[in-house]
């Protein structure tokens, strides 16, 4: 599954996210379409995903004050990238500035 450029229309519940990450590696991206840091991170994500990590599902969640999924992950700043495998958070990047850091985290959950 390649990088997903679109925010989910509905926010998934935490149990569904945990279950999904047990089925295959998962990247949960919290942010907002108007957030300048989130917009800047998109090119870094594209570079990190380029031609690799087809097994990783990427979910973009539009976060906001009081949103339950973001609160369950204790998201404070955008974008926050949560890398999950086997139902557990493996790594977290907050406001990433390097495609190499994202790529390294993807490799930790993908094994590729």
Protein Blocks (a to p, Z undefined) as FASTA:
>chain_A
ZZdfbdcfbdcdfklmmmmmmmpccddddddfklmklmmmmmmmmmmmnopaklbccddd
dddehiaklmmnopabdcdddddeehiafbdcehiabfklmmmmmmmmnoZZ
